[in-house]
Amino acid sequence: MSKKLSISIMAHPSREKWFGYLREKLGQDVPFAIDTDGRGIWENCKRAWLLFDPEAEYHVVVQDDVLVGRDFIERAEAMLTEDMMYSFYIGRPRFAGEVMEAKEKGIDHLVKSHIHHEICLCMRTEHIKEMIAWCDALKPENDRVIDGWVNAKGLKVRFPLPSLVDHRAEGSLHSFNRGGYVPKATWFIGE
């Protein structure tokens, strides 16, 4: 594993059928935080973040329902140049217009003030324990609380274009998507 980037998987036992795929794409030794004891989204998310390699500069938590883009590790590492949150996925329909405009102009990323999607997040390892402590104090139920920490910290969120991961076209394990659409990247680099 690169010293610049460490990776862990936030997983649910019902999605074990995809674990082999994730190991193939991200490394056979990639650690998994699997919610086998039913602790819920935030507790499992926290466990995934705590699997970071302390010698790495950045850590990414990948959720188990992703399609991993080609050359993911190399492309992710190339993007990691600043102290900000990185989201390797930006979805539709909300951002379709912005993404397509950026694509037409040859812009390779967007910067926003919110995460919007928690499917594949990355930050400097030096912030992980602080982020967890801040979020824990709020007693959250899910990983959306990380966005509050990003804003409290004054960090921006960088989204590479095209997205380096995409959602699988299968049902969600939670009910946060009230729009009724299948989450998909607006522009995905492809496998």
C-alpha positions, 0 to 999 in steps of 0.5 A, a space after each residue: 500500500 502506498 505511503 501517500 494513501 491508505 484505504 479501508 472498506 466500510 462494509 455490511 455482511 449482506 454485501 459480502 458478494 462484492 468483497 472479492 471485487 473490492 480486494 481485486 480493485 483495491 488490494 488483497 490486503 485492504 482492511 474491511 470494517 464489516 458491521 457484523 454486530 449491527 452497530 449501525 452506519 456511524 459506528 461502522 464508518 468510524 471503525 473504517 476510518 480508524 483502519 488508516 495507516 498512520 504512516 500514510 498522508 491520506 486515508 480513503 474510506 470506500 463503501 462496499 457498494 461502489 464500482 471502482 474506476 480504472 487506475 483508482 489508486 494512481 488517479 486518487 493519489 494524483 488528486 491529493 495535493 491539498 489539505 481538504 476533504 476529497 470526494 471521489 464521487 459526484 452524483 446526478 441529477 443535482 450536479 449534472 449541469 455543473 459537471 457537464 459544463 466542467 467537462 465541456 471546458 476541460 475542468 478536472 474537478 469541482 470544489 464545493 463547501 459540502 460533501 453531498 455523497 459519503 460513498 468514497 471520502 478521503 482526508 489527511 490522516 492527521 485529521 481522522 481522530 479529531 473528526 471522529 471525536 467531533 462527530 461522536 460528541 453529536 451522537 450521530 446515527 449516520 456518516 452525514 455528520 462528517 459534513 458538519 465537521 468539514 464545515 466547522 473545520 473550514 475545509 473545502 471538498 474537492 470532487 475529481 472529474 470524472 468521478 473515480 467511483 460509481 454506485 452499483 445500481 442496487 438498492 440502498 441499505 438505508 432510506 436517506 434517498 428521498 428522491 426515488 432515483 438510483 444514485 449514479 455518478 454524473 460522469 464516471 471514469 469507467 472500470 
